Amino acid sequence: MIQSEILHNSWSSTNQIHPFYEYQNHGVSNYSSLNSKDQDSSEISFSDFTSLFSDDVLTDLPMDDMEFVDVSRWLNDSESEGNENMKKDGDSCSPELSSISIDTSTTIQSRNDVVSHVLQGNSREMDNQMRIHHLLSVYGEAMENGHKELAEVIIRSIKGKINPLGESLECVASNLFQQTEEDQGSYLRQESNKIIEAAFKALYQIFPLGKFAHLAANSAIVEAMPDDAQIIHIVDYDMGKGIQWPPIIEVMSQKRKILRLTSIKKTEEESTSDHWRFEETKRRLLDYANPFGLTLLVEEMTFEELASELRRMKKRGKRSEWLVFNCMFQFPHMGKRMRRIDALEFLKLAKELLLANSSTHRGLVTFGDGEAMDNSHQNTNYTFSSYFNKNFIHYQSIFESLELYFPSHLAQARLAMESLFLAPQVCSFSWFQNWEEMTSVSDSCSEIGLQGMRISKENLLQAKEVVNERETPFKVRIEEERQHEMVLEWKGISVVRVSTWM
């Protein structure tokens, strides 16, 4: 099927940049400020940018030479200086093997001493990890029981034991309590924001979570689309940079459909804090659709405006639209904190509009869930400590999986990605707020009144290839008792769930 080939090819290569990126070259001038002469050389020192990515990544990233040099140099950000700082921290790091001198005439006993020294260092590291894990569990219980002063003491103790460039456990803990110091204006985040466009490209293309969710949702849309529907109307909860829709644009052009994309308008406060501006996204999508000869409408409106318009269209008997409501929630590439209760409200309103405007064909709801959610919280005994532990394990898995694509020798690049895209989602205060909100609402689409739509085997096989299941710890499966839900796991831990409803 031609639409399957288009959707598959759009995400089939980990390092292949989609042509849509060619419409995102604006704003590059901001990168040059990193190399300005008045930049304090004591704050940033650049090393060879070629060490940042492997040769195949360097070959496939279609950035201008100078742009990539600027971005890569910044991401590498004084790696040697960082290593020296880590050595100074002593207890924060494992012992440096290079500091142990072994002469060729070393005796077996001295060799045993060296091995023992290293093992002791590893043992201390493991002990430290266990202490941090225990303190985190106690912190969850303290917050649950309202012991805020005790929680503050525990936070200070945790901060004294973590290394932001250490294991995934320490990385999550570092970001989890960073907001308590109102460290939003940190130097790292300020500098990271200067290269956010290029960083977004790299994260989305290399790290498979977002691509997996978009492929699964788009494939479900194409499979469920009625042949006689003239207008395909997709209502997007958070369109962001619109990166999900180029493959759909290609399919719709082949099918000779009219495509209408509606972005739900945010409040003025949310719009101001959002990195991605709707008008920029609209221009990129229209530019991309133009060569295909597709009739594409891109608009922004509130849910109330959308409901009012759909009612008017139904009364006037205009050409029916096949409605799709798409919600992508809390994915790393989105780079911001989202409230689950808002996403659930979107799904409830989607159900109401689908029922009110359905004629011959039922519409579709696609829900990509990038948060650690199951049905546990519907239990009245679902405690904050349980929610906290689940969330922590979820984000620890994401941080750990990021290391697969940004290993230890790219520690500075990984730190930049974490600062831009993961840190906003890891905040102890927002976790507590989300838990309070969730315990009072239903988080089940079936309880909202939607019926699951079975995910096809073809969709599953494409998803397995996109995440490179054969060569990575990522695994994709369809829930045995929930055939409408596809799950992406990292070493057995669910990191993404995509469900389809009608």
N, C-alpha and C positions, 0 to 999 in steps of 0.2 A: 504494500500500500504506500502510495507516494507520501501521504502525510506522516506515516510512521517513519519513513526514511528521513524526512526533513527534521522531525523532532529528535530522532536519534543522532543524526549527524551533527546537530547543533551542540550536543554535549558529549559526543563520543570520545573526544580527546581531552585529557586532563590539561594539557598545555596549549591547546589551540584556542586562540582568541576569536570570539564570534565577531563577524563584520560589524555588528551594531556598535562595537567599541570605537570604530573609526569616526563616529559622530560625537565623540566625547573628548575631543582634543582641546576644548576651551579651558581656560584657567591655568594653562601650563606656566604662564609667566610667574605665578606665585612660587614655583620651585626655585627660580633663580635667586630668590632672597636668601636661600641657604648658602649660596656661595658669594654673597655680597662682601665687599672689602671691609665694611664696617662691622662685620660679624666678629664677635669676640672669639679669637682662635683658641682660647683656653676652655671654651664651652664645647666646641665641636672640633674634632680632628678626624679627617677622612683617611681611610685606608683604601687599598685597591678594590674597586667595585666588582671586579671579575670574580672575587671570592664569595660574593653574595649568593648567587644562584648557580646551579649546575649548567653545563654547556647547552643542553637541550632547552632549558628554560630561557636562557639568554637568546637563543636562536629564534624561539617562537614568540616571544613577547614583542608585538609590533609598536614599540614606542620610538620616538625620535631619539637619535643617539645621545644628544646632550640631555634630553629629559630623563633617559634611563640612567645615565651617569649620575645626575643630580640625585635622583630618587635612591639609587642603589648606594651611593656614598652615604647619604643620610641614614638609610636603614642600617648600614654597617656600623655607623656612629662609634668610632673610637673603640673597636673591639679589643685592642691591646690594652687600652686604658681601663676598660671594664674588667678584663681579666686580672689586672693588678689590684683593682678595688676588691675583687672577690678574694684574692689571696690575703688581703689585709684583714678580712672579716674572721679569719681563723675558724671559730666554731660554726660558722654558717656554711662552710664548704668541706668537702672531703679533702684529705691531705693531698698535696701536689706530689705526684710520682716523680716529677723532674727534680724535686728537692732531695731525693734519696740517691746518694751516690754509691754505685756498686762497682768495685774494682774487678778486673778479670780474674783475680786470684781469690775472690770472695769464697769463704768456706761455706759448707752446707749450713752450718749453724747460723752464720750471718745472713744467708739467704732466708732461712726460716724466720729470722728476726724481722727481715723486711716484709715477708708475707704476713707475719703476725701484726706488724705495724699497720699495713694496709687494711687487713681484716678488722682491726680495732677501729680504724677510721670509718669503715663501712658500717660497723656495728653501732658506732656513735650516731651516724647519719640515720640509721634505721630507728634507733631509740628516739631521736629527735622527731622523726616523722610520726612515730606512735604517740609521743607527747602532744604534738600539734593536733593529731586526730582526736585524742582524748579531750583536749581543751575545747575543740570545736563542738564536740558532743555536749560538753558541760555548758558551753555558751548557749546552745539551742535550748537546753532545759532552763537555764537562768532567764532567758527572754520569755519563755513560755509561762514561767511562774511570776513574771513581773519584777524580777530582781535586777533592775537596771544597773545599780551600782556594782554588783558582782559581775555583771556582764562587761562593764567597762574595765574592771580589773583583769578579767580574762583576756579581753582584747589587747591590753598592754602586754600581757605575758606572751600572747601569740606573736605579736609584732616583734618581740625580742628574739624569737626563735626562727623566723622565716627569712628566706633569701628570695627576692623577687625573680631571680634568674635560676632558681633551684628546680626541684621536682614540681610536677603539675599540682600536687597538693599545696605546696607553698605559693605557687603562682595564684591559685584561686583565693587562698587565704589573704594574700597581699592585697588583691583587688577588692576582696569582700569588705575589708575594713578601711580602705583608703578614703572612702567618702566621709567617714566620721571626722576626718581632718579637713574636710572641704578642700580636697587637693585637686579639684577640677582644673585649676589654672596652673598645674604643674608644667615645668619646662618641657617634659617629654610630650605631653598631650598637645601643647601649643605647637611644637615643632612637627609632631605627627600630622596635625591638621593641615600643614602646608603641602603635604603630598597625599592628601586623602583620595584624590581621584585615581592616581596610579596605584595606591595601596588597595583601593577597592577592586580595581581590575585584577591585581595579583591574587587577592584573597578569594574572590568569586571564582576565578578560573582554576586555581590550584586546589582550593579546599572544597570538597564535594557536597557539603551539607545543603547549600542553597540550590545548586544545580540538580541535586537529587529531588528536592521538593518541587522545583519548577517543572522538571520533566514528568514526574508522576502526575501532577495536577494538569499540565497541558495535554498529556496523552489521554487522560480521562475526559477532558473537554472535547477533544477531537473524536474520540470513540462514541461519545454520547450525543454528539451534534446531529439533529435531524436533517435529512437530505433536503427537505422542502422548506427549511427555515431560511428566509431571505436575509435577515439581519441577525447577527450574533452579537449580543450585548453583554459584555463582561463588566461587572461592577467590582472594583478592586479596593479592598480595605485599606491597603497602604501601598500605593504604586511605586513610591520611591523613585529610583532611576529608570523604572520601566524595563529592567533587564529580563524579566520573565517573558515579555510579549513578542520579540522578534520572530521566534519560530512559529507562533500562532499567526502572525502577519503573513508569513510565507505560505502556510497551509490555507488560509482564507483566500489568498490571491489565487491559488490553484483551484479552489472550490468555487471561485467567483461569488463569494459572499461579500456582504457589507459588514464591516467590523466596527463596533462602537465600544470604546473603552471609557469607562467612567471612574474617576478617582474620587473617593469620598473625601470631602473637604474637611480639614481639621480646624480646630479652634484657632483663633489668632495667636494664642500663646504657643500652641504646638507648632504652628506653621513657622513662627519666628525661630524656634529652636531646631527645626528640621534642616539637615544639611542639603537635602535635595529639593530643589524648587520645582513646582509643578510645570511652570512655563518652559523650563529647560528640558524637562522630560518630554513634554508635548512636542517640542520642536524636534527632538531626536527621533521620536517615534514616527512623526510625519515624514521626516527626511528619509528614514529607513524604508517606509512603505512606498514612497513615491516611485522608485524604479520598478516595483512590482505591479503598478497600475491598480492598486487596491484602493477602494473607497474606505477611508479610515476617518472616524470621528473620535477625537480625544477631548474630554471635558472634565470639569471638576464641579461637584455639587454636594450639598448636604443630603443626608438620607431623607429629610422631610421634602426637599425639592424633588428628589428622585421619585418618591412615592406619589407626590402630587402629579408629576408628569406622566407616570405610568397609568394613573387613574384616568387622566384626560385622554390619553391615547386609546385606552380600552373603550371609553364612551364614544369616541369618534370613529371607531372601527378601523383604525389605521393598520398598516401592515404589522402583523404580529412579530415580536422580537423573541428570540430564544434567549432566556436570561441565564446568566452564570454569575454566581457570587463567589469571589475568590478571596480567601483570607490567608495570608502568610504571616505567621506570628513568631516573633522573637528569634530570628535567625542572625548568626554572627555578622553577615554582610550588611545587615540593616543598621548596625552600629548605634542602636539607641534602646532605651528602656521602654517597654510597653506594658500597659495594664491589661491583664487577662480579662477583667470584667468588661472592658471596652470591646474586646474581640468577641466575647460571648453575646454582647448586646447586638453586634453586627450580625451574628448568626441568627439570632432570634428575629430580627427585622427582615433578614433575608428569607426566612421561612414564611413570614407573613406576606411578603410581597410575591413570593413564588405562588402561594396558594391563591392570592387575590387576583393574579394576572395570568394564571395558567389557563390554557385553552386546549388545543389538541395535544401539546407536548408539555411535560413537566420540565422545569428548569433543572439546574445543577448547582450544588454547593461543593467547593473544594477547600479543604482546610489543612494547611501545613502547619504543624505544631512543633516549634523548635525548643519547647520547654519540657522539663521532666514531669509530665503529667500522666496520671492514670486515674482510676475511679476511687482511689483510697480516701480522698478528701470528702467524699460524699458520706462517709461514715462519721457519725456525730462525735466519735472519739478520736478523730484525726487531729493530732497535736501539732504544735508548731515545730517541736523538735524532730518529729517524723518528716514533716515537710522540709525542714532545713537540711536534714541529712540526705533526703532524696535529691534536693536541688544541688547540694554540694557535690554529690557523686556524679550527677549529670554534667555539671560544668567541669569537674575534674577530668571526666572522660573527653570533653571537647578540647580542653587545654592540652591533654595528653595526645590526642589525635592530631592536633596542630603541629606537634613536635615531629610527626612523621614527615611533614612537608617543609618544616623549618627546624632541622636538627640542631645540635648543640653548637656547631661552628657558625650557625646563623642566628645565634641567640639574640643579637640586637635587632635583627629584622623581625624575629618572632615577638619580641617585646613591643615593637611598634604596632604590630597587628593586634596584639592583645590590648594595648592601650586604646586603640581606635575603635575596635569592633567587639571585643569581649568584655572589657572593663565596664562599659555602661550597663551591661546586663547583670553584673555581679555586685550587688550592694545589699548589705545586711538589713538596712532600714526598709528598702523597697520589698525585700522578701517577706518581711514581717507584715507589711501593709498588704501585699498580695494575699498572704495566707488569711488575714482577717476578712478580706473581701470574698475570697473563694469559699469560705466555710458557710457563707450565707446564700450562695447561688448554685444552680445546677451547671455542671460542666459537661453534660452529655448531650450530644446533638440528637440522640434518640429521644431523650426526655423533652427536648425543645419541640419535637414533633416531626423530625426529619427521618427519612428512611434511607438506610445505607445502600449504595450502589456498588456492586461487586467489581473489584479491580481485576483486570485481565492478566493472563499469564504473559502476554506479549509486553505489557507495561512492566511487569516484574522483571523479565529478562533484560529489558533495556536498562532498568535501574541498576541491576547487578553489574552491568558493564560500565555504566557511568561512574560508579564508586570504585571500579577496579577490584571487585570482590576477590578475585583469584590471587591477588598479590598484596593485599592489605588486610588488616584485622577488621575492616568494615564488612558487615553482612546485612543482606536485605531479605526480609521475609514478609509474608502476608499472614496476619493473625488467623489462626485456625478457626476460631469462633467469631471472627470479625473480618469477613472476606472483603469488606469495603475499606480496610485499613492496611497500609503498607508501612513497615517499620524499618528504619535504618539503625543498626546497632554498632557500637564500638566495643569489642571484647565482651559482648553479652549485655552491655548497658544500652538501653534505648536512648538515642540522641535526637531522632526526628521521627515524627509520625505524620503521615499524609492520609487523610480519609476523604471519601467522596460520598455525597448525599444527594437525594432528590425528593 
